[in-house]
Amino acid sequence: MILPAAQPGPGHSRQTLTVRAVLFDMDGTLVDSTAVVEQVWLEFAERYGLDYTEILRTSHGVQAGDTVRRYAPADADVVALTAELGEMERNRTDGIIALPGAEALLEALPDEAIALVTSADRILADIRMQAAGLAMPSTAVTAEAVTRGKPHPQGYLKAAALLGAEPADVVVFEDAPAGIAAARAAGMRTVVVGQAAPHQADLEPGMWRIPDYSAVTVETVRHDDGGHVITLTF
């Protein structure tokens, strides 16, 4: 069942979406972990004499192993190096905070209608959500649960299936180009969180942008089939 999206009238800037499920990326979308992420990749770049700016440009929203494989020297042990970087990230939580309004939004949404879809592994996801003071949704698709990471849509499609929702009835909150591409490839409406970055493409039909969740409101009703109809206004 495809639910309609109510469009704002002339002169109104507020947008209303009606969906059956809501999917969230984590880093940069629910959790601000920028300082930790950038510090770890800076150390990686300096160790191997790599272009730190280029690594940052392409690593956001992508599984760490994919970034290591892309940039590490040919003779590097990718598995060991990825594990080392992962351990560094797990041990650094200073400065990790929730985005404004994220906690209230998660609390307002039915747990059985939301999922986290992140390129982090489950251990790191738990650590960062806890550090930010956010409750982990019961449904979480982490790095171990997929064979292909973002920008491939596998994670988002799997999350929707776990929630029993069709892609057209889902909205994704994302911040990184790889994650946005994954959500769009999955056929899902997408809300981009944060200010536009110079390297990001313009918004396409079915995409919107919000700075954070401060102005997002939620209404939820039970559908006849037992699921939820969720109306998000932002």
N, C-alpha and C positions, 0 to 999 in steps of 0.2 A: 504494500500500500504506500503510495507516494503522498506525503502530506504537503499541502500548499504552504508557501512562504508568503505571509502578508507583506505587502510593499508599503512603504511610507507614502503618505499623500503629499501633494505639492506644498513646498515650504517647510516640510518636516524632515529632520535629519535622522530621527530614530528609526532603527530597523527592527523588525520582528521576524523571528524564525520559529517555525513549529516543527518539532522533530520527535523521534522515538528514543534516541540515544545520543549521548554527548561523549566524545572522545577527546582526551587531552594528551598532548606531549608534556614532558616534564621540564627539562632544563630550558630556561628562557620563556617558558609558557606558564607554568605554575610556580616554579622555583627560580629565583635569581641566583645562579651559581657561577656567574661570569668570572669573578675574581679567581676562583679555584681552577676552573677550566683553563683560563688563559695562562695561569701560572704553570700548570702542568705541561701545556703545549709549548710554552716558552723554554722550559728546561729541556724538553725533547728536542726542540729546534737548535738550541745552543749546543747540545751534546754532539749533534751530527752536522753542524754548520748549515742548517736548512733555513729557508725563507719563512720566518715566523708569521709574517703578514699573510702570505699565501696559505699557510696551514690553517690559520684562523678563518680565512675566507671560505675554505671548503670543509672544515671539520665540524661546524655546528650542525647538530641534528643527525650526525652520521656515527655509526658504531666506531669505537676507538680502533678496533682491529682493522677496519677498512682504511682508516687514515694512516695507521702505522704501515700497512702494506703498501700504501700509495707513495709514502715519502721516505721510509727507512732505506738505508743502504742495502744493496743487493745481498750482501753477506750477513745481514742482521737476522737474528732469530725472532721472527715476527710474533710467534706465540709467547715467548718469554718476555719480550719487550712490551707487548700488550698487557700481559699480567702485571708487570712492574708498574706501568702507568696506571692501571686500574687500582693497584694497592695505594699508590700515591693519592689518587682521587678519594678513595674510601677513608683515608686518614686525615683529610683536610675538610673541615666543615665551617671554619671561621668565615663569617660574612654571608653565609647562605641564609636567605630570607624568602618568604613567600611574596609573590606579586600582590600589590594592593587589590583587595576584594576576592582573592583566590579562596581563602578559607571560607568566607561566607557563601560563595557560589557553590563550592563542594558540599557544604552542609545543607544547602537548599535543594540540591538535586537528589533524586532517589538513587541509592547506592546500586540497585540492580539495573540502572539505566545509564551508568557511566563506566568508563574504563580509562586506564592510563596506558599509553602506547609510547614507549621510550626506547632509545638506543642504548640506554644504560642497562647493565645487568641487574638482577633482582636485588642483590646485596647493596649495590650503590644506590639504586632507586629507594630502597627502604631507608638508607642512611640520610639521603638528601631530603626526602619528604619529612622525616622525623626532625631533622635539623631546622627545617622551615616551619615546623609546627603544623603540618598538614596531615590529615588522615589518608592512608593509602586506600584507594578504592578496592573493593573485593576482587574486581577483574583488572588484571594488569598484564599486558603483553610486553615483556622485557626482552633483552637481546637473546637470551637463551631459547626463547619460544618461537623464533623465526629462523629460517635458513637464508633469507635475504633481507638485509636492513634497508632503511630509508636511503634513497628515494623510491625504492620498490614499495608497492602498496600492500605487501603481504601482511604486515603488522596491523594496519588499519582494517583490512578485510577480515582478519582473524578476530579482532576485537568485536567488530560488528556482529560476526557470526556467533560469538560467545554470548552476546547480549540478545541475540534473536532479532536483530534489526537489519533491514535492507540498507545498502549504501545510500540510496536516495533519501532515506529517512534519518540520516545521521548528520551531525555537524561536528567538525573537528576544529579544535583550538590549537594553533601551531605558531611557531616564530621563525624557524629556520627554513631556508630554501629547500633543503632536502626533504624535510618533513612536509612542507607545503606541497611539493611535487608528489609525494607519496599519497597525501590525502586527495589531491586532485585526480591522480591516476586511479584511485579507488572509487571515484565517482561520487565523492562526498562534498557537501558544501563546507566551506572553510573560512574561519575567522582568524586573521593574522593578528597576533598579539605583539604590541610594541611599535615603536616608530619605524618608518621605512628606512632601510639601509640602502646605501648607494648602489649596491650590487643586486638588489632585489628588483624583480620585474614589477611592472604596474599590475594592479589588481584586475582580474578578469571577472566576467559574469560568474556569480556564485561564490564570490569572495568579498570579504569585508575586513576592515581593520579597526582595532581598538587599542588604546594605549595600555590599558589594564582592565581589571574587572570592576572597578569602582562604580561604574554606571550600569552594570548588567543587572537586570531583574529577571526573576523566574516565576512562572506559574506552572503547576503540574496537576494534571487530573488523570484518573484511572480510565483506561479505554475498556470497551466491552470485552476485548480479548485478554484482559488481565495485565496488559502492559501499561506504560505511561505515555501520555501525550504532554510534551514539554514545550512551553512557549518561552523563548528567550527574547528579551528586548534590550537593545544596547544602542 
